[in-house]
Amino acid sequence: MNTNETASLTWQEFERVEMRVGTVLEVHDFPEARKPAYQLTIDFGTEIGTRKTSAQITQRYTKADLVGRQIIAVVNFPKKQIGKFRSECLVLGAVGEGSDVILLAPDFKIANGLRIG
């Protein structure tokens, strides 16, 4: 997307997006997905709890790479039904060449649930 075509966001709109730090607890294959994906269970701390999501990150990450890893996700999107699976958050990543996703993550271990802003 060309940045000249991108609509500007107000500060108030940005503040509504709840990006939080979470730790991946479980990772499972998601064979029903149209594109290769994993099902993730993520701990966002006591305030939010655990959430599930699917992520098309199989190109770069193995299941073992992901368990225990901290990530950044949006936690206030509406839940989305993907086949028989219900996604409850959106894991954030940079999408590179060939749809290679690089997850966004804190540089240091921090408390789950901390808000990005």
HELIX and SHEET records of a PDB file:
HELIX    1   1 THR A    3  GLU A    5  5                                   3    
HELIX    2   2 TRP A   11  ARG A   16  1                                   6    
HELIX    3   3 GLY A   45  ILE A   48  1                                   4    
HELIX    4   4 LYS A   63  LEU A   66  1                                   4    
HELIX    5   5 GLU A   97  SER A   99  5                                   3    
SHEET    1   A 5 THR A  50  ALA A  55  0                                        
SHEET    2   A 5 TYR A  38  ASP A  43 -1                                        
SHEET    3   A 5 MET A  19  ASP A  29 -1                                        
SHEET    4   A 5 GLN A  70  VAL A  74 -1                                        
SHEET    5   A 5 LEU A  90  VAL A  91 -1                                        
SHEET    1   B 4 THR A  50  ALA A  55  0                                        
SHEET    2   B 4 TYR A  38  ASP A  43 -1                                        
SHEET    3   B 4 MET A  19  ASP A  29 -1                                        
SHEET    4   B 4 ARG A 115  ILE A 116 -1                                        
SHEET    1   C 2 LYS A  80  ILE A  82  0                                        
SHEET    2   C 2 PHE A  85  SER A  87 -1                                        
SHEET    1   D 2 GLY A  93  VAL A  95  0                                        
SHEET    2   D 2 VAL A 101  LEU A 103 -1                                        
END                                                                             
